[in-house]
Amino acid sequence: MVNGKCEMKSYYKYELADAAGVSTRTFGRWLQQQSEQLSQWGVTPRSQLLPPVAVEWICNQYGIDEGEL
């Protein structure tokens, strides 16, 4: 915890899909729609491990509770 806020870490796509309650295939489709934004952080369609900045953005974008991770 940093300054009263949880510090985000890297997660695998399958972990985020599980936290969102969808299949990895559906989650991949969600990310395809956001490929331009994600590519700014070096995330490609073949990336499995997502960097913390991308994880935080995805959680905010899709309403994934960080506590479930």
C-alpha positions in Angstrom: 0.0 0.0 0.0 1.4 3.4 -1.0 -0.1 6.6 0.4 -3.3 4.7 1.4 -3.8 3.3 -2.0 -3.2 -0.2 -3.2 -0.2 -0.4 -5.6 -1.1 -2.2 -8.8 1.1 -5.0 -10.1 1.4 -7.0 -13.3 -1.3 -9.6 -14.0 -1.9 -12.3 -16.6 -4.8 -11.9 -19.0 -6.4 -15.0 -17.7 -6.3 -13.6 -14.1 -8.1 -10.5 -15.2 -10.6 -12.5 -17.2 -11.4 -14.6 -14.1 -11.8 -11.5 -12.0 -14.2 -10.0 -14.6 -16.2 -13.3 -14.7 -15.7 -13.9 -18.4 -13.8 -16.4 -20.6 -10.3 -15.6 -21.8 -11.7 -15.5 -25.3 -14.2 -12.8 -24.4 -11.6 -10.9 -22.5 -9.3 -11.0 -25.5 -12.2 -9.5 -27.6 -12.6 -6.7 -25.1 -8.9 -5.9 -25.4 -9.0 -6.0 -29.2 -11.4 -3.1 -29.1 -8.9 -1.1 -27.0 -5.7 -2.1 -28.9 -4.7 1.5 -29.8 -4.7 2.5 -26.1 -3.0 -0.7 -24.9 -0.3 -0.5 -27.6 0.9 2.7 -25.9 2.0 0.6 -23.0 3.5 -2.1 -25.1 0.6 -4.6 -24.9 0.2 -6.6 -28.1 -2.5 -9.2 -28.9 0.0 -11.9 -28.0 1.0 -10.4 -24.6 0.1 -12.6 -21.7 1.5 -10.6 -18.8 0.1 -7.1 -18.6 2.1 -4.2 -17.1 0.7 -2.4 -14.0 -0.4 0.7 -15.9 -2.4 -1.4 -18.3 -3.9 -3.5 -15.5 -5.1 -0.4 -13.7 -6.6 1.1 -16.8 -8.4 -2.1 -17.7 -9.8 -2.4 -14.2 -11.1 1.1 -14.4 -12.4 0.7 -17.9 -14.3 -2.6 -17.3 -15.2 -2.2 -13.7 -13.0 -5.0 -12.4 -12.7 -4.8 -8.6 -9.0 -4.6 -7.7 -9.8 -6.5 -4.5 -10.7 -9.6 -6.5 -7.2 -9.8 -8.0 
